[in-house]
């Protein structure tokens, strides 16, 4: 039996997916007929139930990937292929205090809220109230709103936090906010940026070199190619999720010495330089 208030995903015979926060007495209208949420409650994850027209629907427990793909959006979202790498680079986990700027529809906000757990907190900044409110609705629909504190304002004057564990900026001109980025996180803490064009990356790198506030730089682009899952005709899909943005990562240099400040910030370690002993 599935308890009320749990998230469920109902999958149609054609693969259409419906996300629901389970409520007693609710009825879901689909093209295949009506689905009773009371019947869903009596089932279990992995079970199959039928609409009033006899069409079978599978009951599955949604992952954070499913939640992000199902959000309502008014803006371009950060895709799961980037989000996974962002979470690892920022070191997000239970208890983390993470600041985000550029809330948008809230796809990254949702992922951050999922991974910080009930002991962590996400602080998200957005200039446009309509986007912040849409994010709030998306979070409430998946019972994650209590882990997020929203701010509707520009970050030109800085953030309210000063000792966050990580920061991610998805803004048009991140080069204008390098000092604010360095001030919001702890010394040595990771900072990430999403940028759509290479000239924006160049502007950001130039500002980082000028200020000397960030170090350990990395610039990446993540491409995703799916394959047709047919054993005797395995081949790539005709379309792939290619360029959706560039990612830049760095760390707050903190109270650096004069010699460290004189060293180039671009001298970042290659991934293979990391050795576990």
N, C-alpha and C positions, 0 to 999 in steps of 0.2 A: 504494500500500500504506500502511496506517495502522499506526504503530508501537505496540507494547504500552505501556500507561501513559497513552495519550491518552484524552481524554474523547470519547465518541461519543453521539449521540442517534439512537434508532431509532424511526421514525414508522410506525404501523400504517395500513392502508387507511382506518380510521375516525378517524384523527388522534390516537390515543393515543400518548403519548411515553414512551420508556424511556431513562433516562440511565445510562450505564455507563462505568466506568474500564476500558479494554480490557485483558483478561487472556487469556493463551494457554490454550486448552483449555476455557474457560468456555462453558456453554450457557445461554441465556436462555429461560425458560419463559413463553410468552404464551398468550392465548386462541386465537390463530391457529396454534399449533404451536411447535416448538422452533427457536431461532435459534442457529447456531454462531458464536461469536466469532472462530474461526479463519477462517470465511468472510468475516466483517466485515473482518478484517485484510487479506485478499486483495483486498477491494474498495477503494473510495476514497470520500471525501466527495462526496455527490451521486449515488452509485450506488444501485441497487435490488438487494436480495438477497431470497431466498425462504425461508420456514420449511419444515420437513419436510412440511408439508401443502400447500405451494405458494402460500402467501399472501405477497404482496409487501410488503417493508418498505424505506423509504428510509433511507439512512445520511447524517446531517447533522452538521455540527460545531456543538455547542451554544454559545450566547452566554451571557453572565452572566445575562441575563433568564431563559433556560431553566433555568439552575442554581438560581436563587432560587425559581422557581415549582415546582421539583421537590424541594425540601428536605422532610425529615420535620419535623413541628412539634408542639409541645405548648403553644405560646403563640400569641397573635396576632402576626403578623409585620408588619414595615414593608414596604409594597408597592413594586414597581418605580416606580410613578408618583411616589412621594415620594423614593425612593432616588436617582433621577437628579438631582433638584433639590438634594438634600442634598450629593451629591458635588460639584456645581458650586459651591454656596455655601461649602463647606468647602475648596475648592481642592485636592481629593485627586488625587494623581498619583504617578508613579514616584518613589520615594525619600521619600514623605511618612511622617511619624510621627504616627499618629492614635490618640487615646484614645476609647474608647466605654464607656458605662456602661448596663447593662440589656441584656445579651447576648441573652437569650431563646433562641429557636431558631437565631438566627445569620444571618438574611437580610441585614441591613445589614453584619454582620461579614464575610460572604462577599463582598459587593460591595466593601467597603473593601480586603479582602485582594487581590482581583482587580486593583484599580486602583493600589495602592501598589507592586506589582511585587516582585521579589526584593530590591530595594535599600531598600524601605520596611518598615514594621512597624506592626501593629495591636495595641493593648493594650486588651483588653476585660474589663470588670468585671461580675460577676454574683453576687448573694447566694446563689442556690439552685444547689447542686451538680448537680442533675439537669438543669437547663437548660444549664449550662456544658458538661456532658459530652455532651449532645445536639448542641450547637453543634460540639464537637470532632469528633464522628462525621460530621456534615454536611460539615465542612471537609475531613476526611480523604478522604471519598468523591469529592471533586473536586480533590484534590491541592493544597489551599491551606493546610493546617494549619501548615506551616512558617513562614508569614508572620504568624502570630497568636500572641500571648502572652496566656494566660488567667489571671485572678485570681478566686478565689471568696471574696469578702468584700464588706462594706458600704463605701461611700466616705465615710462620715461623718467619718472621720479623714483624709480626703484621698487623693490618688493618689500612686503611687510616682514618676511622671514629673513633671517641672517645666518642660520646654521643648518640649512637643509642638507640632506644626504646626496641629492642629485637635482639637476635642472635640465629641462628640455624646452627649447624655443622653436616655435613654428610661426615666425613672423616675417614680413616682407623684407625688412632691412635689419637683420640681426647685427650687422656691424656697428649699428648705432647703440647697441645695448651691451657691449662687452664689459664695461665697468660694472653695470648692474648685475650681469651674470656672475662675475667674480665675487661680488659682494654678498650674494644670496646663499652660496654654498660654503661648506666647511673647507678649510685648506686641504688640497689634494683630492677633493670630491669631483666626480665626473660631471661634465656639461655636454649636452648634445644639441645639434641644430638640424633642421630640415630646410633645404633650399631647392627651388625648382630649376635654377639655371647656374651655369658655370661662372658667369661674371659676378653673381652674388657670392659665390664661394671665394672668388679672388678678392672681392672687397672685404669679406670677413677675415680671410687670412692676413691681408695687409693690416687690418686694424689690430688683430691679435699680435702681429709682429711689432707694431708701433707701441702698443700698451705694455706688452710683456706680462700680461696678467694671467694668461693661460698657457699651458704646455701640453706635451704628449699628444700632438695632433694626428688625426686620422680622417681621411676623406674616402667614402665608399659609395658605391651604387649597387643595389641588390636587384637581380633579375630572377624571375621565377618561370620555369618551363614545366608544364604538366604533360604527362604521357597518357595515351589512350589505354585504359586498363583491360585490354583484350589479349589473352595469352598467345594466340597464334597470329596476331596482327599488332604487336606492340610497336608504337611509334609516337613521336611527339604530337601534341594537339596542334591544330592549324594555327591557333593564336596563342600568344604567351603574354604574361603580365611583365612587360619590360620596364621602361623608364617611368617611374612615378615620383622621383625626387632623389636628390643627393643628400647624404648624411655626413655631417662633420662632428667629430667627437674630440674633446679635450679634457684637461683637468685644471682645476684652480691651482695656480702656482703658490698662492698663499704668501707667507712672509719669506720671500726669497732673498738670498744674499745678492750683493751687487754683481758678483761673478755669474750667478745663475741668471740674473736679469740680462746680462750681456750675451748669454748664450742664445742661439736661435731657437725660437719656439717650435719650428718645423722639424727639429731633430727628434722625430718620434720613433719609438722602437717598432720594428717590424713584428708582425704576429709570431713568426717563428723564433724571435729572440727571447720569448718567454720560456723559461726552463723551470720545471718543478723538480726539487731535490728531496 
